[in-house]
Amino acid sequence: MENTFIVNIIHRPEMVPEYAEKVTGHGQAEDIGRKALLTESLDIFKFQQETAHKNGLKTTIQMTYASLFNEEAVSLAKEHHEKYGDEIALSLLGLPCTEFREKYKTKDFCIWMFSMEDKKNIVDDVFGKFHDIFGFYPVSTGSYYMDAELTNYIKEKYPSVKCAVATCWEEGPKAYHTCNNSWYTLFDGGPWNPWIPSKQNTHAPAANEAEDSGIVAIPHLSRDLLACYDGNGSNFGTHPQNVLRGMIYDSKTWEYPYLYNLIDQYRHLAKFNNGYSYNMMFVGPGWLNKMGRWEAPYELLKKSYEDGMKYYGDLKKEGKCIDMTMAEFADFYRENKTYEEPECALWKDILYGSDKQIFWYCDPYMRAQINMDQGGAIVDLRPYAAKLNWPVGIGTPHVQDASYPFLIQEKYRAGYFTHYAGEGTVRSAKISYKGEEVDLCLCRTKATFSQEGSTRILTLDPVDIEFYNLTVKLQTKIYFEEGSSKIRHERTILEMSNPDAEVEINEYMVACYGTTEYPEDMTGITLTAKNASESKSLTYEYKCREEDLASADEVSAVIPAIETKAAMGASGSDATGYFKEGYAFSPMFTLGYTKTLKDKEVFSTWLSLEKAN
């Protein structure tokens, strides 16, 4: 793939926008079948379609359940399919309408939150109605999130489906809090770019054909991979309303360079992904209504959409962008990607213009974030290797929380910077000399990306570590070997102000598990250190115990609650492995290695993840 930038433009004729539900009455009794609301929604859909077509872009029309009862919406979809090559698809969003309410006696509208029995009934209902009207079954579908059981049922019953919108990147507690704790959609921990979901868990990519759910998944919106992680994702995405909601525009000129910079940074990801990059614009009509739902004037809402479409259209005219329908993209993805090929993103801050730089890595075994502001520390880690079965919806242990659990998450478990006691989750290293200690989390740096064969390499700029009477220049390289489920850190002492000095390095990982800020029960986690002749082990009981073992081959933690084993290993035979248990006020565990280093010496450690049954 030679710099292939693909865009999916997805529109849905959402006759009763979920965002409009609360403002349909304006003092009158709620009536979601009210004609004025339906007419306006259809007019917005027409405007969106016209704007895309005017710029030479084809779309995927995701028909909603409500729109299947509207003759004009159906007629438009058929006409645009014939005239522009738009794909007629089926969305599992937009369920609310009079017919749905009367049949299912509920105001629920998020398909993944229903009981499995209801999910099946709704899917059969919606797919059947679609077939009655169009004479065929759709080849793509979607929602904000689609759990594995739902996806597996759809693929088995309606095998024509090959593509689905299946998650909303980092729509978790951060977004929940900025929505007044009223937006119960929690699905942190998934990929930010297209992937093939496993049959076991939608968020965890399939490692092979046996795990393949049969669809290609795409995210709901292309998010800012830094701003969205640090703050509320609903403000930072290639949906113009996100940018307006985040107030990221000039209030006098109504210009929003950030939107174009965000699209361009996604284009730039081709550099890290064998020439391929992707973007999507998925917008329901609710945000463009004139009924006062949004903080921006309608004229600005309209202009932002026209400008966004023009930007994609101009890129297409210049040969820099290919517009595809969802099904076309699924075919492209299958032809050009392998199961174990990772998604990589070396991302910089384009919102505030700071020097902050992060790296995201995602494959069938893990999702990891490396933060160069913290010396190349791992600050987010999801163990996809476990392919954790995590049923979602009414009647399951997780009615709303569809997030994939973390081992490390600096926003929900503090990271390096914590209060007077305890530790946050992070994977970093400490350098010690004569009683002084410096954590690399305090050493800001930058990284460059390279690829050797199937190994992706982050090379960090060297950092100077200053002790009272010694300066150490140290360089870090981080290796991601495709298909290995390992992250390898290589530390090299490039120079010391005293060439005869010795320093101690402590490579460590502080971790736990969870999906929110709240602690989970750590009881039952097993911590182990072993070498060829000896093994030390304990079961977590919050007793603050620790053990070390010379020449350890491996230190590990087995976490039954998320069926995960996390292990560390080290190069050479002279490193000491250790583990620490943690306590109630700081319910973490620590794995690590210590070793003495001299000038010009190199120390390698690796972190590996696997499923623990």
N, C-alpha and C positions, 0 to 999 in steps of 0.2 A: 504493500500500500504506500503510494507516494503522496504524502500530505493530503489524505482524503478527509475532508471535514463534512460530516453529514448532519442534517437537521431534520428532526421530526416536528411538523406543525400539526397539532391535534386540537380540534374544536369539538365541542359537544353542544347540541341544541338542548340545553337544560331548561325545560319548560317551567320548572319551579325551582329556581336557583336556591340551593341550601342557604346561601347568604341572605336571600330575600325573605326567608320564612318569618323572621322576627319583625320585619317592617312592612308586611303586606297589609296589616290592619290599619295602621295610623289612626288608632282610636276606635276602629270598627272591629267587629268580630273577625277572627282569622279566617280567611278563605283562600286556600292554595289553588283553587280551581278558578279564581277570578280572571275574567277575560283580559282585562288590561295588563295584568301581570304576564299572562301567557303571550300576548301580542308583543309586549316589549321585549321579552326574552327571545322571541323568534327574530325580532328586528336586530337585536344585538348579534345573534348568530349569523344573520345575513351580512351584517357589517364586517364581522370577522372574516367570513369567507371571501367577500368581495375584496377586502384589503389584501389577503393572501394572494388571490388570483391576479389582482392588479399588478402585483410584484412578481408574477411568474412562478408562484410557489403552489405546489399541490399539498393537500391536507389529508389527514385521516379524520373522518367524521365519526365520532363515537356517539352513536344513537343512545339516548337514555330510555329507560322504561317509559317515562312520561311522554317522550317525543314519539314513541311508537303509536300513541293514540292520536297524534296530530297529523292530519293529511298533508298539510303544507310542508311540515318538517320532512316527512317521508318523501314527498315529491321533490323537494330541494336536494335531498341526499342523492336520489336517483339521477337527477339532472346533472349535478356536479360530478358524479361518478362518470357519467358518459362524456361530459364536455371537457373536464379538466384532469381526469384520471384519479380523482380523489377516491380514497378507500372508504367503503361503508363498514364501519366497525360497531362494536357494542360495548357501552360502558356500564359497569355495575355501580357507578355513581348516578345521581339523579333519579333514585328510586321514588322519592316522595311525590305522590300525586294522589288525587282522590281515589283512583282505582286501587292503588297500592295500600293506602290507609284502610280502605274498607275491607280489603282481603286479609291483610296481616294484622290489623288492630294494633299498630305500633307507630311510634314516631321515629324509631331507629331507622338510619339510612346507610350506616357503614357496614358493608356486606361482611367484613371479617368479624364483626362483633355479634352476629346472629349465632344461634345454636347451629350445629352441623346439619340437623334435620331441616331447619329453615333455610340455611344456605343452599342446600340441594333443591328445595322447593322453589326458591326465588330464582336460582340459576335456570332451572327447567322452564319456569314461567317466562322469564325474560328471553332466553334463547328460543323458546317455542314461539313466542309472539314475533320475534325478529324473523324467524323462518317463515311464518305465515305471511308476513308482509313482503319480504324480499325474495323468498323462494330459495334461499341458501342460508347456511350458517356462517357467522362471521369468522374471519381469520385472525382477528385481534380483539382484545378486551382490556379491562383494567379497572383499577380503583385506586384510592390513596395507598392501600395496602392489600395484598392478597396472601393469605396464609397458605401453607403447603397443602393442607387437606383440601382446601377450596380449589387450588390450582390443579391438584391431582385429579379431583372429581371432574373438573371442566375438561381436562385433557383426555380423560378416559371416555367421557360421555360425548364430547364434541371435539374429535381429533383434528378438525380443521384449524383450531386455534393454534397459532404459532408464536404470537407476541402478546405481551400484556404489560400495562403500567402496574408495577407491583410493590413499590415502596415510595415514601416521601423522605428524602435523605435528612436524617437527624431531626425529624419531627418528634422530639421526645420531651423530657422535662423542661428543657430551655424554652421551647415553644409553648409548652403547657403553662409555664409561669407567666409568660408575657401575654397570654390570653386569659388572664384573670382566673387561672385554675379552672377553666370551663371548657377546655378543648381536649377531650379525652382521646387523643390519638397519640399513642406512644410507640414509636418504632425507630429508635436510635439503632445504629450498629450495622446498617446495610451498606451495599456498594453505592457509590455516587454516580456511576456510569453503567451502561448496559452490562448484563451478565446472564448466565444460564443458571437459574435456581436449581438447587438440589430438591429431590423428592421429600427429603426429611425436614428442610427448613428453607423458607423462601430467601432469607437473607444470606444464607451460606451457599456460595457458588458450587455447582457440581464439579467433582474431580474427574469424572469419567462418564461413559455412556450409561452405566448401571445406575448412577445417581441422578441422571438427567431427567428433569420434570417434563421435558418435551416442549418447553416454550423458551423464548428469549425474553428476558425481562428488561424493562427500561424504568428509570426513576420518574416520579412525578416532579418535574422541574429540574433544571440544572442549577445547582446552588453554588454560591461562593464558598469554596472549600475551607476558607479561613474565617471569614466573618460569620458564616452560618454556624461554624463549630463554636466560636467564642461567644456568639450571641444568638438572637432569635432568627431561625432560618426563614421565617415568613417575611423577613425584610430584605433578603439578599438572594435573588435568583433571577433567571432570565425570563421571568414573567414581569412585564412592565409594572403591574400593580405592586409587586414586591418592592421594587425600587422606589415607587411613589410612597408606599407605606413606610418605608425606611427613611423618608424625607431626603433622599439622595439625589436632589435636583436643585437647579437654580430657580428660586421662586419668582424671579423677575423675568428671566428669559425662557423658562420652561425647557431648559436643556438638561440632559442627563448623560454625560460622557461615561459615567460608571457602567451603565447598561452595555455600552459598546465595548468597554474595557473588559467586562465580564465575558461577553461572547468571544472576544479576541483571546482571552486567557484560556478558554476552552479550546479554541483553535490551536493554541500553542502546545497543548497536551500531545499533539501528534509527535512532537520531538521525543517524548518519553514512551510512546506506544507504537513503535514500528510504523510511523507515518499515518496513524488513524486517530481521528478525534470526532467527538460527538456533541450535539447540543439538542435541547428540545424546548419547545414552547407549547405548554398545555394550559389552556385557559377556558374556564367556564364563563358563561355570560354574566354571572351574578355581579362581578366587580365593575361591570360597565353600565349598571342600571342607573337611572336618574333619580332614585328614590332616597338619596341621602345616606346610603350605607357607608360610603368611603369618605376619607378626609380631603380628597382632592376634587376639584370641580370636574364636571363631566367632560368639558372641553379638553382638559389636560389628560384625562383618562383616554379619551379618543385619540388625541395626538400621540400619546406614548405608544399606543398600539400600532398606529400608522407608521411611526418612525422605526419601531422595532422590526416590523415586517419589511420596511424599505431597506433596512440594513442587511437583512438576510437576502433580500432580492438582489441588491447591488453586489453582494458577495457571489451570488450565483451567476450574475451576468459577467463578472470578472473571472469566472472559472475557479473560484476559491471555495465553493460550497455546492454540495449535492443535496437536493431536497428529495426525501423518500417518504413513502407511507410506512406505517408500522410493519406491515407484512413484508414489504420490500426490504426494510432494514433487517428484519429477522433473517431473511435469506442471505443478505450480505454478511451478517455477523457469523452465521453458521459456516459460510464459505471461507471466511478470512481469519477466524480466531480458533485457537485450540482451547481445550478445557483448562489446562494449567497455565496458559499465558496470563500474566498478571495485568492489572490496571495500575498505572503509575501516574502520579501527579506531583511535580515540584511546583509549589504554588506560592505566590507572593502576595503581600497585602496591597490591594488596589483600592480599598475603601478609604483608609486613612493615610496611605502613602508612607507608612513606616517601613523599616528595613526587615520586618518580620518575614520569615520564610519557613514553610513547612513542607514535608514530603508525605504523601499518602501512598500506601501500597495495599493492594487487595488481590488475593488469589483464593483457590478453594480451601486453603488451610488457615488463613488469617486475614484480618484487616488491621493495619498498623499506621500510626501517625508518628513521624519523627519531627521534633521541634528544634530548629536551629537556634532559636532564641534561648534554648536551654541546653546548648552544647551538643545537640544531636540525641537528646533523650527520647525514649519512646514514651509518649504521653497518652496514647489510646491504643488498646490492643484487644481484639475480639477473636476468640479461639474457634474459628470456623471448622477446624479439624474435627471437632466433636460432632458436627452436623446435628446439633441438639434438636431433638423433637420438642416443639414448643407450641402445643395447640392453643388457639386463641378463640375467644368468643364465649357467649353464654353457655354454661355447662362445662367449662374448662377451668383449670386453675388460673388462667390469665384472661379475664373478660376483656380488658382493654390493652394490657401491656404486651405488645408484640415485639419489643426490643430484643436484639441479640445480646446476651450478657457479655460484660467486659471482664477482663482481668486487670486492666489498667485504664483509668479514666480520670484525667486531671481535673475536670470540671465537677465531677460528682464525688471524687475522693481526693481532692486537694492538690495532687501532684507534689512537686518539690516544696513549694512555698506553703508552710503550715504554721500553726500557732505555736505556743510555748511547749507543747508536748505532743507526742505521737508523730506519725509519718503519713504522707499521702502516697498514692500509687505512682510509680515511675520506674523506668529502667535506665540507669545512668551509671556513673563511676565516680569514685572519690580518690584523690591523690593526697598522700600524707608524707610529711617530712619533719622529723624531730618534733612531734607533738602537734604540728599544724596540719589542718585538713582543708582541702578545697574540693567542692563538688563541681563536676563539669556542667551541672545545671546552671551555674553562675557564669559560665563562659560563653557569651554569645558568639556565633560564628555564621558562616554561609556555606552552602553546599553546591557542588556541581554533580550532574548526573552523567553516567556512562553505562554502556552495556558491553559485556564480553560474552559472546555466545548466548547462553540462556541465563546469565547472571546479571542482575541489575546492581550497580554500584553507586553509592553516595560517597563522594570524597569531600570531607569537610575541610575548610581552611584551618591551618594550624592555629592553636591558641597558646598564649603565654600565661603560665601559672606562676604567680609570684609568691614565694615564701619569704620569711624574714631575711635569709641570707642565701637564697637559691632561686633561680628562675628556670623553669622547665618549659621547653617548647614541645607541645604534644599534638599529634595529628590523629584523627579518627577516620576510619573508612568503615562503611556499613554495607554488607553484602546480602542480597536477597537472591538465593539460588532457586530458580524455577522448579516447582515440584518437590521441594525438599522439606517444607514446613519449618524451615530454620531462618533465623536472622543472626548473622555473624558480625560481631564488632571487632575491629582490629585497631589497637592503640599502638602508636609508634612514638618513642621518645626521639625526636629529631635532634635535640640539642639541650645541653645543660650548662648553666654558667659555671658550675664546678663539674668537670667531666668524670671525676672520681666519686661523685655522690651517688647514693641509692635512695630511691623513693618507693613507697608501697602503693600499689593500686588495688582498689576494692571495687570490683565489678558487681553490681547488685541489681536486683529487681524486687521492689515492694509491690505486692499485688493483693487482690481479694477477688470477689465476684459480685455482680449485681447488675441492675438495669436502671436504678434511680440513685438519689443521694443517700437513701436510707440503708443502714448496714444489714447484711444478711447473716444468718447463723453459720458461723465458721466451724462449728463442731463437726468432727468427722473427717476433716481434711488431714491427709497424711503427708508429713514432711520427711524426706529421706536424703541421706548422703551416703554414697557407697564408692568403694574402690575394689581392686581385685581380691582383697583379703578381708575386708571389713564392711559392715553396713550399720548405720545409725538411723533410728527412725523414731518418730513420735506422732501421736494423734492429737490434733488441735483441741485444747481445752482452756484457752485464754490464760495460760499460766506464765507467759512471758519467758518461756524456756528457749535455749539456743544450744546448738551443737556445731562443732567443726570437725573436719576430717582431712588429714594431710593426703596429698596425691589423689584427691577425689576424682573419680571418672565422671560422676554425675551428681548433681543435687536436684531434687525434684519436689513437686507438690502435686498430689492427686486430689482433685476437688469433685467428689461424687455428685454434688448438686447440679453441676453443669457438665458432668461426664468428661472432664478435661484433665490431662496430665501436662503440666508445664515443667520443663527441665532446663538446666543450664549445664554446659560443659566447658572445658578450658584446654588450651594447647599446652603441651609439655606435661611433665609429671611432677613439677615442683610447686604447683598451685594448691592452696588449701581451700576446700569447699566448705560452705557453712549454710545453716538455715536458722531462722528466728521465728518464734511462734506468734508474738503479739499478745495483746491483752484487750480487755473490754472497751477501754477508752480509745484504743487504736487497733481496731480489729482487722489487721493485715497479716500477711506472712512475708518473710524476706528470704530470697535465695541469693547466694553470691559466691564469689571467689576472690581470694586475696593472693598477692604475689609481689615479690621485690623486683624492681626493675632498675637497670643501669642505663647509661647513655647509649643511644642507638638500638636499644632492644625493642622487641615487638611482643605484644601479648594479645592473643585472640581468645574470645569467648563466644559462645553461641547460645541462643535461646531457641528451644524447639517446642512444638505443640503437637499433641496427639489425642485421639479419643481414648478415654479410660472407661471401660465397661464395668 
